[in-house]
Amino acid sequence: MVKNINKVLVIASNYSYFIKELVEAEAKYVKKINVLIHHNYISELARFIPFKGYFTVVRQFWLKGKIIDFKCKPENITVDLLSLFYLIPDGRNKKFADKIANKFESYIKKNKIQFDIIHAHFVYPQGYIAVKLGKSFDVPVIITAHGHDIYDMPFRDNEWNQKIKWILDESTHIITVSESNKRILVDKLKIKEKKITIIPNGFNYEKFNIIDQKKAREKIKLPEDKKIILNVANQYPIKGQEYLIKAMKIVTEKRQDVICLIIGGGSLTEELEHLIGKLNLKNYVKILGFKPSDEIPLWMNAADLFVLPSLNEGNPTVMFESLGVGLPFIGTNVGGIPEIITSEHYGLLVEPANPNDLAEKILTAFGKKWDKNYISNYAKQFSWDHIAQQTLETYKTIPHSKNGE
């Protein structure tokens, strides 16, 4: 068993949002954390190419964009970004992970980075890289399987299935964020149950807490006399905003004092804007684009409901953030969502891809009296500090190798 964990190497796709917050929570309990991130040079070029689709995805990861956030970074965390050039994006590139692993290995040796354990976030390519490094440096490898890397990637084709299965088999231990994910790992990918620990995602309780709704609306200039629905998610098919917009058509036939605000961006923005126009909802549904992460607590506190109509999920961070500010959460009955929304005191569950059910639940929620403090107190157990402590306990109890040695 690995009893003393003082130095951790994290392999991640970015140092921002939930990965940053979890790593910084862990940093309170260890001496040193090194974070290695790979970066594609083409993401810098994509900012100047006015095409959508592929370039919309790639340009999100330019250096001064979403990939790294050094704000308030603790001194015992070092973040290193290694750049290389490749055309096929990460989620579809079956060949490039060896190249990154070799680059990381050389960098670790050159800079004499020391670590007791490797923790990768997402199975591919990060988990693959971690397994390769674990073999080279003879340290245990723990992989957190978050969502699409479990419910999507392994089932695209046989080659993907074999690749993901090899990574999981060769890792020392697997953390996943929901019982739903665990069932896929055990039942479909045949991973031994004893090799898996469930630790949910979390949220920053100091940042996402209750403030006065009227003051929040004043700060971001929202009307006081409207019922406000909030959605914060990338605009991709899996996030289901199409069904939220269609549900709003039904909702506005019952009441007209409602506004739905969608924060985020992605490949579907133009298509969603077209749907809003087609359904004559321009006065009721607004796509606001990206907002700074520091502003999101204000938007949540200003809202009356948070709605996430995803077709599939792991364990969405925005769910915990919504609950943290006492905002009732309406989410689809998929992935880890029903494992958290276990009571109608916290929110309501809907069937995925069902605008009628979603509209009905939105109208029901507007008629309920919600206890913000009760919701927020429930969410405290999912603070990043609690999640970090669970993660570190898992580090200490895993075997040194995948064979239990």
N, C-alpha and C positions, 0 to 999 in steps of 0.2 A: 504494500500500500504506500501511496505517496503522502506521508504525514505532514511534512513541512513544505509549504508552498510559499516561497518568498519572492520568486521572480516568474512572471507570466509573459509569454509571447502570444499576442493576439493577431490572428490573420483575419482581415475584414475587408469589405468592399468600400468602406468609408469610415471616417471618424466624425460622425454627426448624428443627430437625432438619437434613436434608442441605443445604438451601439456605443456612442460617446457617453451617454448617461449611465449605462450599465458599467462600462469600463471605469468611469470616474467614481462610481459607487464602490467598485471592487478595490480601487486604489487606496481606500482608507484602511484596508486590512492586509496589504502586502507591501513589500519594500519597493518593488519596481515592476512596471508594466511597459513592455515595448509593443507598439502596434505597427504592423507592416501592411501597407495598402498598395495595390498596383493601380496604375493610371495609364490610360490610353491616350497617346499623343493626338489621335484623330479627334478626340473630344474638344481640343482647342481649335482645330480647324473647322469643326462643325458649327461653331458659333457664327461663322461668316458665310455659311452655305444656306441659302433661303429655302431649302426643301424640307418637307415633313417626313413622317414615317421613321426610317432608320436614323436620320439626323436629329429628329426630335428627341429620340431616346438617348443617343450618344452625347448630345450637347449638354445634357443635365450634369455630366460628370467632369466639366472643365474645372481647372484647379481652384478658381475663385468662386465656384458655384457651390454645390451641395456636398462636395466630397470630403471637405475637412472644415471643422469648426474648432479653432484653438481657444475660443473664449472661455476664460476661467479654468483652463486646463491645469490640473495639479502638477507640481514639479516632478513627481516620481513617475510621470507618464511621458514617454518619448514616442512621437509619431513620425514614422519615416515613409515617404511615398516614393516608389520606384516606377519610373515611366518606361513604356515600350510602345511599339506601334503594331496594331493589328486591325483588320477590317471587319471581321465578323464579331458582333457584340458578345459579351460574356455569356449570356443565357443561351446562345445558340452555337457557341464555339467549342467544339469537342476536342480540339487539338492543342490549344495554346497553354494549358495549365502547366505542362512540363517546362515550358520556356520560362514561365514566371517562377516556378519552384526553383529552377537552377539559378535564376537571378537573385532570388531571396537567399538561397543558401550561400552564394558568393558574398552577398552583402553582410550576412550574419557573421561569417568567418572573418571578413576584412575588418569589421567593426567590433569583433570580439563580444557580440551580444550573448549574454548568458540567460538561461531560463530553465525552470524546473518542469514546466508543462506548456503545451501549446493548446490554445483555445481558438477554434475557427468558427466564425459566424457564417452560416449557410454551407450546404454540402458541396456545391460546385460553383466556382472553381476553388473557393477558399478551403473547403474540407480536403480536396485532393492535394492542394499545396501543403496543407498541414500534415497529412499522412506522409508525404514524401520527406518533409523536413523531420518528422518524428523518427523515421527510419534512419536518416542521416545522422541525427544527433542523439539517438537512443533516449528519447523522452516520451512520456505518454501524450496522447492526442485526444482531446475532447472536442466534439463537434456539436454546435447547436443547430438543429434542423428547424427552421422557422415556419415555412409555409409552402410556397410554390416549389421549393427544392424537394418537397416530399409528395405533395398531391399532384404535381404536374410533371416535373422533369423525368422521374423514373419511368413514366408511362408514355413518353413520346414515341419511342421506338425501341427495338431490342438493344441497340448499341448504347443508348442513354441508360436503359435499365441496367445493363451490365456494368457500366461505368459508375453509376450511383451506388449500386449494390457493392462493388469492390471498395469504394471509399468507406461506406458504412461498416463493412466487414473488417477492414484494416484499421479502423479507428479503435482507440482504447475504450471509449465510452461515448454515449450520445445523450445530449440533452435535447428535449423537444418541448414545445410550448403548450401542448394540449393533449388530452387523452385521445382526441380524434386523430392527431398526427401519430401518436403511439400505436394506435390500432392499424394504421397503414404500414408502419414500420414492421410490426409483428406479423400481421395477417397477410399482407401482400408482398413485403420485401423479405420476410422470414428472418428478421433480426431477433436475437434472443432477448426476451423480456428483461432479464436481469442486467442487460447492458444499457438500459434506457432509464433515464430519470426525467420526470415531468417538472419543469419549472416555468411558470407562465412569464409572459412579458410584464413590464411594469411601467411606472411613470414617475415623473419628478413631482413629488408631493409639495415641495416648497414653491414650485412654479405654478402648478395647477391646483389652486384652491379657490374657495368661494369668495367672490367680491360682489358688491351690490350691482344688480342687473342694470338699474337706471344709470349708474356712473359708468359702467362698461359701455352702454349704448351711447352715452354722451361723448365718450372718448373716440369712438370709431364712427360717430355720426349716423347712428341707426335710429329709426323712428320708435317712439315709446308705445304707440298704439297698435303695433302689429305683433302677431305671433310669428316667431322666427324659427325656422328649421335650418340647421347647419349640417353640412357635409364637408369633411376635410379628407381628401383622398386623391391620388393620382387618377387621371381620367383615362383609364384603360378598360376594356370590356369586362374584365374580372371584377371590377369595382361596382358595376351595376347601376351607374348613375342614370342610364337610360330608363330604368324602371322607376326611379325616384321622380324623374320628370313626368313620366306617364301617370304616376300616382298623383302628382300635383294637379294634373288636369281634373282628376276626380275630386280631389280635396277642394279645389276652388269652385266647383259646382255647388258645394255645401256651404262654404264660407269664403269671403273675399278679403279677410283681414290677415292673410298669411303671406309670408315671403320665405322662399327657400334660397339659401346662399350656399354656393358650391366653391370651395377654396381648393386650389391645386391646378395642375396642368397635365398635359399628356397628349397622346396621339388622337384621342377622340374629341378634343375640345371643339373643333369646327363642326363635327357631326352632331354633338350635343347642342351647340348653338342653333344649328339648323332645326333640330327637333323642337327646341323651345319656340322658335318662330312659327313652325308648322302648327303647333298646338295653341298658338296665341297666348303664350305664357310669359311674354317679355316683362310684364309688370309684376310677375309672381316668382320667377326663377332667374337668378343672376349668377353667372359664372365670373368669379372675381380674380382668377389667376392665383399665382403663388403669393403668399403672405409671409413675412419674416416669422420665424418660429417663436420669437418673443411676443408676437402679437396674438398667437393662437389662443392663449388663455383668456384674453379679452373677448374674442369672438365667441368662445364657448360660454363665458359668463353672460354675454349679451343675448344668447339664444334661449329658446324655450325647450327645444328638443334637438338631440343629435341623431341623425339617421345614417346608417351605413348599409346599403343594399347589396353587399358583395355576393357574388356567385360562389365564391370559396374564400376561405381565410385560414390563417394559422391562429394567431392570437393578437388582434390588431392593437397597437399601442394607443391609437386614438380612443378606443373604447375605455381604457383605464383613465386617460386624461379627461374624457367626458365625465366619467363617474367621479373623478377627483374634484371637479368643480361643482358637483352635485347636479349635473345635467342629466336628465333621464335619457337612456340610450335605446334606440330602436334599431335592431340588427337582424340580419337573416339567420336562420337556424342552420348554420354551417360551421365547420371547423371547431375552433375553441370558443366561439361566442356563447353557445348555450351552456357551456361549463362555467361561465362568469355571470351571465344574466340568468340567475337561478331563481329569481323572484320577481314578481311584477311590481315590487317596491323599487327596483333598480331600472327597469325598462321593460320593453316588450319584444317578443320574437315574431318574425314573419317568414313566410316561405320565400325562397329566392325566386327571382324572375316573375313575381306575382304582383303587379301594380295594384290590383283590387284589394288584396290582403294588406299591402303596405298603406294604401290610402285609408283603409278602415282602422288600422292601428294608429296612424297619425291622428285621426279624428278622435279616437278613443283616448289617446294620450293628452290631447288638448282638454279633454273633459275631466281628467284625473287631477287630484290634488297631490302633488309630489312633495316629499320632504327632502330638501336639498342636503341638510345636515346628515340625515340618515344614509343617503346615497354616498356622500363624501366619506363618512366614517367607515362604511363598508369597503371603500376603495383603498383605505390606508394600508391594508395588508399587502397590497401590490406595489408599494413604494419601491424604488430602485434599491434602497438600502436593504430591505428585506430580501429582495431577489438576489442581490449580490451576496448576502450571507448564505443563502441556500446554494448558490453556485460554488462558493468557496468550500462549503461542507462537502459538496459532491467531488470537488478536486481531491480532497483529502481521503476519500473512501474508495477511489477507483484503483484498480491494480496498475502496476507499472507498465504492463503490456496488454495487448488484446487477448493474450492467452492466460491472463490472470496471474502473471509472475510479478 
